[in-house]
Amino acid sequence: MTAAQPGASHPPVSTLELFLDLVFVFTVTQITSLVVHPHGAVDYLRASLVLLIVWWMYSGYIWLTNNVGTDRTAYRLLMFGGMGGFLLMALSIPHAFGGAGMVFALGYLAVTLIHAGLFKHAPNSSAQAIRGIFGYNLAAALLLLLAALLPGLALAWWGLAVGVLLLGSAVRRGHGFQLRPAHFAERHGLILIIALGESVVAIGVGAGNSAITWRLALGALLGLALSAALWWSYFSGDDERAARALERAPAETRPHLALRGFGFGHVLMIAGIIGLAAGVKLVVGHLGGAPSALTAWSLAGGVSLYLLGDVLFRQVVGIGRAPTRLVFAMLALLSAPIGLLGGGLLQLAVLVALLVGLLWLEERRDDAQPA
């Protein structure tokens, strides 16, 4: 096995990587459940901490499979072990700050150790680079164990764990790691599709066994249209442009761009999708009820946060369109008062119209530019 050279054709994403993504689907579902019926702002804080902790190690496995193949039996078995750790973490998310804290922490410790062990087999400088970040990953895992042992201070320990990981990213900045840009970009695109799938599943979960009325059908179609517009905003060619931009970046700065653009930008987009999924679920599930502040702000905040993450991603990688999308992120927040006054269906329609307008403006601008 040799390191991929820039510009070389890259192997496709393996079926084992796609299989691992199935666990992330469940993880997104579990985090969404935390914010569908929150018991105050603390539940949003908990959901944010869980997402950041899980995403750090899950994205770490994207970096791992970008450097280490999944064709050997031993590697596959270890990947299955990591998948088991992620599954235990996902199962314990609803009670991760209480009785299931130890299960979450042990699952996190397992995925951390397997990640580092496999990374040492990378056929390039990444095998040495993992030593620089492993200490931060292990420290975060130990802090989660302390949170499980001292549940009264769980939020503080979790906050420290996230702080340690952010410190590691600031100090190391991906130093020494190598990347195959096309594969790296493709993996993050697939993760976004998986997260968007949760927003579609939320439609069905919200509908439950309700009779299919015109309001339910309209709400479902508007929810799907909103997810489709978010998909279009990313997969209309910007994903490929980002891969090419990463390819053109100097080898020494490429990991830093990948960490900030793909790592931080995508976790904000995923958080936005989670908020959106919660809002769509509430709209479809309570079509006959009075307008809800929780529903209105979940929808508005979800779309706005997604676009803000998108802005960060595009700004860091250098593929443009950031100012326009920043304006529309702010406009999305203004849909919340509309939802409070007119209900969820009207707000969904407004958000769909906003995103369609954004895509239309960008397409006109691209068409106007000389070839």
C-alpha positions as CSV (number, residue, x, y, z in Angstrom):
1,M,0.0,0.0,0.0
2,T,1.4,3.4,-1.0
3,A,0.3,6.9,-0.4
4,A,-1.9,8.4,-3.1
5,Q,-0.2,11.0,-5.2
6,P,-1.8,14.3,-6.0
7,G,-3.9,14.1,-9.1
8,A,-3.9,10.3,-9.1
9,S,-7.2,8.5,-9.5
10,H,-8.5,7.7,-6.1
11,P,-10.1,4.4,-5.0
12,P,-13.9,4.7,-4.4
13,V,-15.4,4.9,-1.0
14,S,-15.5,1.3,0.3
15,T,-18.6,-0.5,1.3
16,L,-17.2,-0.9,4.8
17,E,-17.1,2.9,5.1
18,L,-20.7,3.1,3.9
19,F,-21.6,0.5,6.5
20,L,-19.9,2.5,9.2
21,D,-22.0,5.5,8.1
22,L,-25.2,3.6,9.0
23,V,-24.3,4.0,12.7
24,F,-24.0,7.7,12.2
25,V,-27.5,7.7,10.9
26,F,-28.7,6.4,14.2
27,T,-26.4,8.9,16.0
28,V,-28.1,11.8,14.2
29,T,-31.5,10.4,15.1
30,Q,-30.6,10.1,18.7
31,I,-29.3,13.7,18.9
32,T,-32.4,14.9,17.2
33,S,-34.5,13.3,19.9
34,L,-32.7,15.5,22.5
35,V,-34.0,18.7,20.8
36,V,-37.5,17.7,19.7
37,H,-38.8,18.0,23.2
38,P,-36.1,19.9,25.2
39,H,-36.4,20.7,28.9
40,G,-34.9,24.1,28.6
41,A,-31.6,25.4,27.2
42,V,-29.6,22.7,29.0
43,D,-30.8,20.1,26.5
44,Y,-29.5,22.2,23.6
45,L,-26.2,22.4,25.4
46,R,-26.1,18.7,25.9
47,A,-27.0,18.0,22.3
48,S,-24.2,20.3,21.2
49,L,-21.7,18.7,23.4
50,V,-22.7,15.2,22.3
51,L,-22.5,16.2,18.6
52,L,-19.1,17.8,18.9
53,I,-17.7,14.8,20.8
54,V,-19.1,12.2,18.4
55,W,-18.2,14.2,15.3
56,W,-14.6,14.6,16.4
57,M,-14.0,10.9,16.5
58,Y,-16.3,10.1,13.6
59,S,-14.5,12.5,11.4
60,G,-11.3,11.0,12.7
61,Y,-12.4,7.7,11.2
62,I,-12.8,9.6,7.8
63,W,-9.2,10.7,8.1
64,L,-8.3,7.1,9.1
65,T,-9.8,5.4,6.1
66,N,-8.4,8.2,3.9
67,N,-5.0,6.9,4.9
68,V,-5.5,3.2,5.7
69,G,-7.2,0.7,3.5
70,T,-10.1,-1.5,4.6
71,D,-9.2,-4.6,2.5
72,R,-7.3,-6.6,5.1
73,T,-9.2,-8.9,7.4
74,A,-7.6,-7.6,10.6
75,Y,-8.3,-4.0,9.6
76,R,-12.0,-4.8,8.9
77,L,-12.4,-6.6,12.2
78,L,-11.0,-3.6,14.0
79,M,-13.3,-1.3,12.1
80,F,-16.2,-3.4,13.2
81,G,-15.0,-3.0,16.7
82,G,-15.0,0.8,16.2
83,M,-18.5,0.5,14.8
84,G,-19.6,-1.3,17.9
85,G,-18.1,1.5,20.1
86,F,-20.0,4.1,18.0
87,L,-23.2,2.1,18.4
88,L,-22.9,1.9,22.1
89,M,-22.3,5.7,22.2
90,A,-25.4,6.3,20.0
91,L,-27.6,4.0,22.2
92,S,-26.6,5.8,25.3
93,I,-27.1,9.4,24.0
94,P,-30.5,10.0,25.6
95,H,-29.0,9.3,29.0
96,A,-25.4,10.1,28.4
97,F,-25.3,12.7,31.2
98,G,-26.8,10.3,33.6
99,G,-27.2,6.5,34.0
100,A,-25.7,5.7,30.6
101,G,-22.7,7.9,30.9
102,M,-20.3,5.0,31.6
103,V,-21.5,3.1,28.5
104,F,-20.9,6.2,26.4
105,A,-17.5,6.8,27.9
106,L,-16.3,3.2,27.4
107,G,-17.6,3.3,23.8
108,Y,-15.7,6.5,23.2
109,L,-12.5,5.0,24.8
110,A,-12.8,2.0,22.5
111,V,-13.2,4.0,19.3
112,T,-10.3,6.2,20.4
113,L,-7.9,3.3,21.0
114,I,-8.9,1.5,17.8
115,H,-8.5,4.7,15.8
116,A,-5.0,5.3,17.0
117,G,-4.0,1.6,16.6
118,L,-5.2,1.5,13.0
119,F,-3.7,4.8,12.1
120,K,-0.2,3.6,13.1
121,H,-0.4,1.3,10.0
122,A,-0.7,4.3,7.6
123,P,1.9,4.0,4.9
124,N,3.0,7.6,5.2
125,S,3.7,10.4,7.7
126,S,0.2,10.1,9.1
127,A,1.4,7.1,11.1
128,Q,3.7,9.4,13.1
129,A,1.2,12.3,13.1
130,I,-1.4,10.4,15.0
131,R,0.9,10.3,18.0
132,G,0.6,14.1,18.2
133,I,-3.2,14.1,18.5
134,F,-3.7,10.8,20.4
135,G,-3.0,12.4,23.7
136,Y,-5.8,14.9,23.3
137,N,-8.2,12.2,22.2
138,L,-7.3,10.0,25.2
139,A,-7.6,12.9,27.6
140,A,-11.1,13.6,26.3
141,A,-12.0,9.9,26.8
142,L,-10.8,10.0,30.3
143,L,-12.7,13.2,31.1
144,L,-15.9,11.4,29.8
145,L,-15.1,8.6,32.3
146,L,-14.9,11.2,35.1
147,A,-18.2,12.6,34.0
148,A,-19.7,9.1,34.3
149,L,-18.2,8.6,37.8
150,L,-19.2,12.1,38.9
151,P,-22.5,12.7,37.2
152,G,-23.2,15.8,39.3
153,L,-20.5,17.6,37.4
154,A,-21.1,15.8,34.1
155,L,-21.7,19.0,32.0
156,A,-18.4,20.5,33.3
157,W,-16.4,17.4,32.4
158,W,-18.0,17.2,29.0
159,G,-17.2,20.8,28.4
160,L,-13.6,20.2,29.4
161,A,-13.5,17.2,27.0
162,V,-14.7,19.3,24.1
163,G,-12.2,22.0,25.1
164,V,-9.3,19.5,25.1
165,L,-10.3,18.4,21.6
166,L,-10.5,22.0,20.3
167,L,-7.2,22.7,21.9
168,G,-5.7,19.7,20.1
169,S,-7.1,21.0,16.8
170,A,-5.6,24.4,17.4
171,V,-2.2,23.2,18.4
172,R,-1.7,20.4,16.0
173,R,-3.9,21.7,13.1
174,G,-3.6,18.4,11.3
175,H,0.2,18.7,11.3
176,G,1.9,15.8,9.5
177,F,-1.2,14.1,8.2
178,Q,-1.6,13.3,4.5
179,L,-4.9,13.4,2.6
180,R,-6.4,12.1,-0.6
181,P,-8.6,15.1,-1.4
182,A,-11.1,13.5,-3.7
183,H,-11.8,10.7,-1.3
184,F,-11.9,13.1,1.7
185,A,-14.4,15.4,0.0
186,E,-16.6,12.5,-1.1
187,R,-16.7,11.0,2.4
188,H,-18.0,14.3,3.8
189,G,-20.5,14.7,1.1
190,L,-21.9,11.2,1.9
191,I,-22.1,12.2,5.6
192,L,-24.2,15.2,4.6
193,I,-26.6,13.0,2.5
194,I,-27.0,10.7,5.5
195,A,-27.8,13.7,7.8
196,L,-30.3,15.0,5.3
197,G,-31.8,11.5,5.2
198,E,-32.7,12.1,8.9
199,S,-34.7,15.2,7.9
200,V,-36.7,13.0,5.5
201,V,-37.2,10.3,8.1
202,A,-38.4,13.0,10.5
203,I,-41.3,13.6,8.2
204,G,-42.5,9.9,8.5
205,V,-41.9,9.8,12.3
206,G,-43.8,13.0,12.7
207,A,-46.7,11.8,10.6
208,G,-46.9,8.4,12.5
209,N,-50.2,6.7,11.9
210,S,-52.1,9.9,11.1
211,A,-54.6,9.9,8.3
212,I,-53.3,11.4,5.1
213,T,-55.0,14.8,4.8
214,W,-54.1,17.6,2.4
215,R,-52.4,19.4,5.2
216,L,-50.2,16.4,6.1
217,A,-49.4,15.8,2.4
218,L,-48.5,19.5,2.0
219,G,-46.3,19.5,5.1
220,A,-44.5,16.3,4.0
221,L,-43.8,17.7,0.5
222,L,-42.6,21.0,1.8
223,G,-40.3,19.3,4.3
224,L,-38.9,17.2,1.4
225,A,-38.5,20.3,-0.7
226,L,-36.6,22.0,2.0
227,S,-34.2,19.1,2.4
228,A,-33.9,18.9,-1.4
229,A,-33.0,22.6,-1.6
230,L,-30.2,22.1,1.0
231,W,-29.0,19.1,-0.9
232,W,-28.9,21.2,-4.1
233,S,-27.0,24.0,-2.3
234,Y,-24.1,21.6,-1.7
235,F,-24.2,19.1,-4.5
236,S,-24.7,21.5,-7.5
237,G,-20.9,21.3,-8.1
238,D,-19.5,23.0,-5.0
239,D,-18.5,19.6,-3.6
240,E,-16.4,18.9,-6.6
241,R,-14.9,22.4,-6.6
242,A,-14.0,22.0,-2.9
243,A,-12.2,18.7,-3.7
244,R,-10.2,20.4,-6.5
245,A,-9.4,23.4,-4.2
246,L,-8.1,20.9,-1.6
247,E,-6.1,19.2,-4.3
248,R,-4.4,22.5,-5.4
249,A,-3.5,23.4,-1.8
250,P,0.1,22.9,-0.8
251,A,0.6,19.6,1.0
252,E,1.7,21.3,4.2
253,T,-1.5,23.4,4.5
254,R,-4.0,20.9,3.1
255,P,-4.7,19.2,6.5
256,H,-5.3,22.6,8.2
257,L,-7.8,23.5,5.5
258,A,-9.5,20.1,5.7
259,L,-9.8,20.4,9.5
260,R,-11.3,23.9,9.5
261,G,-13.4,23.7,6.3
262,F,-14.6,20.2,6.3
263,G,-14.4,19.4,10.0
264,F,-15.8,22.6,11.6
265,G,-17.9,23.7,8.6
266,H,-19.6,20.3,8.2
267,V,-20.4,19.8,11.9
268,L,-22.3,23.2,11.8
269,M,-24.2,22.0,8.8
270,I,-25.0,18.7,10.5
271,A,-26.2,20.6,13.6
272,G,-28.4,22.7,11.3
273,I,-29.9,19.6,9.7
274,I,-30.6,18.2,13.2
275,G,-32.5,21.4,14.1
276,L,-34.3,21.4,10.8
277,A,-35.3,17.7,11.3
278,A,-36.7,18.5,14.8
279,G,-38.7,21.4,13.4
280,V,-40.1,19.3,10.5
281,K,-41.0,16.5,12.8
282,L,-42.9,19.0,15.1
283,V,-44.7,20.6,12.1
284,V,-45.9,17.3,10.6
285,G,-46.8,15.9,14.0
286,H,-48.8,18.9,15.2
287,L,-50.6,20.2,12.2
288,G,-53.8,21.0,14.1
289,G,-52.1,22.7,17.0
290,A,-51.3,26.4,17.7
291,P,-48.1,27.8,16.3
292,S,-45.1,26.9,18.5
293,A,-42.0,28.9,19.4
294,L,-40.0,25.6,19.6
295,T,-41.1,24.6,16.1
296,A,-40.6,28.1,14.6
297,W,-37.1,28.5,16.0
298,S,-36.0,24.9,15.2
299,L,-36.8,25.5,11.5
300,A,-35.4,29.0,11.3
301,G,-32.3,28.2,13.4
302,G,-31.7,24.9,11.6
303,V,-31.6,26.4,8.1
304,S,-29.6,29.5,9.3
305,L,-27.0,27.3,11.1
306,Y,-26.7,25.1,8.0
307,L,-26.0,28.1,5.8
308,L,-23.5,29.5,8.3
309,G,-21.6,26.2,8.3
310,D,-21.8,26.3,4.6
311,V,-20.3,29.8,4.6
312,L,-17.5,28.7,6.8
313,F,-16.8,25.7,4.6
314,R,-16.7,27.8,1.4
315,Q,-14.7,30.6,2.9
316,V,-12.0,28.4,4.3
317,V,-11.7,26.2,1.2
318,G,-11.9,29.2,-1.1
319,I,-14.8,28.3,-3.4
320,G,-16.7,31.6,-3.0
321,R,-20.5,32.3,-2.6
322,A,-20.0,33.1,1.1
323,P,-21.5,36.7,1.3
324,T,-24.7,35.8,-0.5
325,R,-25.3,32.7,1.7
326,L,-24.5,34.7,4.8
327,V,-27.3,37.2,3.9
328,F,-29.7,34.3,3.4
329,A,-28.7,32.8,6.7
330,M,-29.8,35.9,8.4
331,L,-33.0,36.0,6.3
332,A,-33.8,32.4,7.4
333,L,-34.0,33.6,11.0
334,L,-36.7,36.1,10.0
335,S,-38.9,33.2,9.1
336,A,-39.4,32.4,12.9
337,P,-41.9,35.3,13.4
338,I,-43.8,34.1,10.3
339,G,-44.0,30.7,11.8
340,L,-45.2,32.1,15.1
341,L,-48.0,34.0,13.4
342,G,-48.9,31.8,10.5
343,G,-47.9,28.3,11.6
344,G,-45.4,25.7,10.5
345,L,-46.7,25.1,7.0
346,L,-46.4,28.8,6.1
347,Q,-42.9,28.9,7.5
348,L,-41.8,25.8,5.6
349,A,-43.1,27.4,2.4
350,V,-41.2,30.7,3.1
351,L,-37.9,28.8,3.9
352,V,-38.3,26.8,0.6
353,A,-38.9,30.0,-1.3
354,L,-35.8,31.6,0.3
355,L,-33.5,28.7,-0.6
356,V,-34.9,28.5,-4.1
357,G,-34.3,32.2,-4.4
358,L,-30.7,31.7,-3.2
359,L,-30.1,29.0,-5.7
360,W,-31.6,31.0,-8.5
361,L,-29.5,34.1,-7.8
362,E,-26.3,32.0,-7.7
363,E,-27.1,30.3,-10.9
364,R,-27.8,33.6,-12.7
365,R,-24.6,35.0,-11.4
366,D,-22.7,31.9,-12.6
367,D,-24.3,32.1,-16.0
368,A,-23.4,35.8,-16.3
369,Q,-19.7,35.1,-15.6
370,P,-17.5,34.6,-18.7
371,A,-16.5,31.0,-19.4
